[in-house]
Amino acid sequence: MVLDLKICPACGDRAERPQVESGGLLVCAECAHRWPFRRLPLFALTGPSGAGKSTVGPRLADRLGDLALVVEQDVLWTGALRDDVPGHPAFRSTWLRMAAMLHQNGRPVVLCGTVAPPEFEQLPERVFFSDIHYLALVSEPEALRKRLLARPAWREWDEERVEEMLEFNEWLQREAPSLEPPVELFDTTHIPVDAAVDRVETWVRGLLSRS
C-alpha cells in the first residue's frame, strides 16, 4: 500500500487534486483505479502562540494514550515550507498529507499549531478527512503579551511579532463563530494547566464518540 494518499498504488500517478467518491474510495484520475482508505476526523488545536498549545500538547498525549496521536506542527516549519505566501499553503498541504498518512494506522491526529479554517478548508488535501474540528486556545491580550515576551531569545519574539499574534488572537475571538466550520474558543488566561488539558481532552473524546 502507498502511504502517500496522493499517489495511485496502481499506476503511480500523483494527483494534484485527489478525488474521493461518496462511498469513501480514492479515485485515480489517470487510470480510474479505486482504493479504500481510512477517512478519519482531524482535530486542530489552534490559537495564537502563547495561549498554551505547547503546554497542553504533551500532557494531552499522555491522556489520550492509544486513542489519538498528538503532534506539533512547528517541526515542519523549515526550509522551502517556510515561505511568505499568505496562509502558507505548501506548509499546510504537507501537514494534511502527513496527518492523512498517520490516519492509515487507525488513530486520528490532534494537530497543535496556529491555523484557521480558511487555511485548511480550501486545500485539495482536505478530502482526506471526514471532518476537521477546530478548538482555539485564546487569552487576554496583556497576558498573551507577557507570555510571549518572556520566551527565550532564540525564539525571536520582538514587539512586531507579538503585535501580529495579538491581532490574530483578537481576530479569532471576533470571527470564530462565523468561520466555516465555526471555531470553538477556550480562554486560558486564568485557567490552570490541568484544567486546560481536561477541556481539550473532553473536546476530543466527545467528538470521537459521535463520529
C-alpha positions as CSV (number, residue, x, y, z in Angstrom):
1,M,0.0,0.0,0.0
2,V,1.3,3.5,-0.8
3,L,1.1,5.6,2.3
4,D,1.0,9.0,0.4
5,L,-2.6,9.1,-0.5
6,K,-1.9,11.5,-3.4
7,I,-0.1,8.6,-5.2
8,C,-2.1,5.9,-7.0
9,P,-1.0,2.4,-5.9
10,A,-1.9,1.0,-9.3
11,C,-0.2,3.4,-11.9
12,G,1.9,5.6,-9.6
13,D,0.3,8.9,-10.8
14,R,0.5,11.7,-8.3
15,A,-2.8,13.7,-8.1
16,E,-2.7,17.4,-7.7
17,R,-6.3,17.4,-6.6
18,P,-7.2,14.0,-5.0
19,Q,-10.7,12.7,-5.7
20,V,-12.9,10.8,-3.2
21,E,-16.1,9.0,-4.1
22,S,-19.1,9.3,-1.9
23,G,-18.6,5.7,-0.7
24,G,-15.2,6.7,0.7
25,L,-12.9,5.4,-2.1
26,L,-10.0,7.3,-3.6
27,V,-10.1,7.5,-7.4
28,C,-7.1,7.9,-9.7
29,A,-7.9,10.4,-12.4
30,E,-5.3,8.8,-14.7
31,C,-6.2,5.1,-14.6
32,A,-9.5,5.1,-12.7
33,H,-8.2,2.8,-10.1
34,R,-10.2,2.9,-6.8
35,W,-8.9,2.0,-3.4
36,P,-10.1,2.3,0.2
37,F,-8.5,4.4,2.9
38,R,-9.3,5.4,6.4
39,R,-11.0,8.8,6.3
40,L,-10.9,10.0,9.9
41,P,-11.5,13.3,11.5
42,L,-8.6,15.7,12.2
43,F,-8.5,17.8,15.3
44,A,-6.9,21.2,15.0
45,L,-5.9,22.6,18.4
46,T,-5.2,26.1,17.3
47,G,-4.9,29.6,18.7
48,P,-2.2,32.3,19.0
49,S,1.3,31.5,20.2
50,G,1.5,31.8,23.9
51,A,-2.1,30.7,24.6
52,G,-1.0,27.2,25.8
53,K,-0.9,24.8,22.9
54,S,2.7,23.6,23.5
55,T,2.0,23.3,27.2
56,V,-1.2,21.3,26.8
57,G,0.0,19.1,23.9
58,P,2.5,16.8,25.8
59,R,0.0,16.2,28.7
60,L,-2.8,15.6,26.2
61,A,-0.7,12.9,24.5
62,D,-0.4,11.1,27.8
63,R,-4.1,11.5,28.5
64,L,-5.3,10.2,25.1
65,G,-2.9,7.2,25.0
66,D,-3.8,4.9,22.2
67,L,-6.9,6.9,21.2
68,A,-5.2,9.6,19.2
69,L,-1.8,10.9,18.0
70,V,-0.9,14.4,19.3
71,V,1.7,16.2,17.0
72,E,3.2,19.6,16.9
73,Q,3.1,21.5,13.5
74,D,6.2,23.6,14.0
75,V,8.5,20.6,13.4
76,L,7.9,21.1,9.6
77,W,8.2,24.9,9.8
78,T,11.5,24.8,7.9
79,G,13.2,25.1,4.5
80,A,11.0,25.6,1.5
81,L,7.9,25.2,3.6
82,R,8.7,28.4,5.5
83,D,7.5,30.8,2.8
84,D,6.0,34.3,2.8
85,V,2.8,33.3,0.9
86,P,-0.4,34.3,2.8
87,G,-1.7,31.2,4.5
88,H,1.4,29.2,3.8
89,P,-0.3,26.7,1.6
90,A,2.7,24.4,1.0
91,F,3.2,24.1,4.7
92,R,-0.5,23.4,5.3
93,S,-0.8,20.9,2.5
94,T,2.2,19.0,3.7
95,W,0.7,18.7,7.2
96,L,-2.6,17.5,5.8
97,R,-0.8,14.8,3.8
98,M,1.2,13.8,6.8
99,A,-1.9,13.6,9.0
100,A,-3.8,11.6,6.4
101,M,-0.9,9.1,6.3
102,L,-0.8,8.8,10.1
103,H,-4.6,8.1,10.0
104,Q,-4.0,5.0,8.0
105,N,-2.7,3.5,11.2
106,G,-6.2,3.8,12.6
107,R,-5.8,6.7,15.1
108,P,-6.9,10.3,14.4
109,V,-4.4,13.2,14.7
110,V,-4.6,16.1,17.1
111,L,-2.5,18.8,15.4
112,C,-1.2,21.5,17.7
113,G,-0.5,24.7,15.8
114,T,-1.6,28.1,14.7
115,V,-4.2,27.7,11.9
116,A,-7.6,28.9,10.9
117,P,-10.3,27.1,8.8
118,P,-9.6,29.2,5.6
119,E,-6.1,27.9,5.6
120,F,-7.1,24.2,5.6
121,E,-10.6,24.0,4.2
122,Q,-9.8,25.2,0.6
123,L,-6.8,22.9,0.1
124,P,-7.0,19.8,-2.2
125,E,-5.9,17.5,0.7
126,R,-9.0,18.4,2.7
127,V,-10.8,15.5,1.0
128,F,-8.7,13.0,3.0
129,F,-10.6,13.9,6.2
130,S,-14.2,13.2,7.2
131,D,-14.2,16.4,9.3
132,I,-11.7,19.0,10.6
133,H,-12.6,20.2,14.1
134,Y,-11.1,23.4,15.5
135,L,-10.6,24.4,19.1
136,A,-8.7,27.7,19.7
137,L,-6.9,28.5,22.9
138,V,-7.1,32.2,23.3
139,S,-6.0,34.7,26.0
140,E,-6.5,38.2,27.3
141,P,-4.1,40.5,25.4
142,E,-1.9,41.6,28.2
143,A,-1.4,38.1,29.5
144,L,-0.6,36.9,26.0
145,R,2.0,39.7,25.5
146,K,3.6,38.9,28.8
147,R,4.0,35.2,28.0
148,L,5.5,35.9,24.5
149,L,8.0,38.5,25.7
150,A,9.1,36.1,28.5
151,R,10.2,33.4,25.9
152,P,13.9,32.6,25.3
153,A,15.7,35.0,22.9
154,W,16.3,32.2,20.3
155,R,12.5,32.2,19.7
156,E,12.8,35.8,18.4
157,W,9.7,37.3,19.8
158,D,10.1,41.0,19.2
159,E,7.4,43.7,19.5
160,E,6.4,43.4,15.9
161,R,5.8,39.6,16.1
162,V,4.0,40.0,19.4
163,E,1.6,42.6,17.8
164,E,0.9,40.2,14.9
165,M,0.0,37.5,17.3
166,L,-2.2,39.8,19.4
167,E,-4.0,40.8,16.2
168,F,-4.6,37.1,15.4
169,N,-5.8,36.5,18.9
170,E,-8.3,39.3,18.6
171,W,-9.4,38.2,15.1
172,L,-10.1,34.7,16.3
173,Q,-12.2,35.8,19.2
174,R,-14.2,38.1,16.9
175,E,-14.6,35.8,13.9
176,A,-14.7,32.3,15.4
177,P,-18.5,31.8,15.3
178,S,-18.8,32.9,11.7
179,L,-16.0,30.8,10.2
180,E,-16.8,27.7,8.3
181,P,-16.7,25.5,10.1
182,P,-17.0,27.5,13.3
183,V,-14.1,27.5,15.8
184,E,-14.7,26.8,19.4
185,L,-12.9,29.1,21.8
186,F,-11.3,28.4,25.2
187,D,-9.8,31.3,27.2
188,T,-6.7,30.0,29.1
189,T,-5.9,33.3,30.8
190,H,-6.8,32.3,34.3
191,I,-7.1,28.5,33.8
192,P,-4.6,26.0,35.5
193,V,-2.8,23.8,33.1
194,D,-4.5,20.6,34.2
195,A,-7.9,22.2,33.7
196,A,-6.9,23.3,30.2
197,V,-5.8,19.7,29.4
198,D,-9.2,18.4,30.8
199,R,-11.0,20.8,28.5
200,V,-9.2,19.7,25.4
201,E,-9.4,16.0,26.3
202,T,-13.1,16.3,26.7
203,W,-13.4,18.0,23.4
204,V,-11.5,15.3,21.5
205,R,-13.2,12.4,23.3
206,G,-16.7,13.9,22.9
207,L,-16.3,14.4,19.1
208,L,-14.8,10.9,18.6
209,S,-17.7,9.4,20.5
210,R,-20.1,10.9,17.9
211,S,-18.1,10.1,14.8
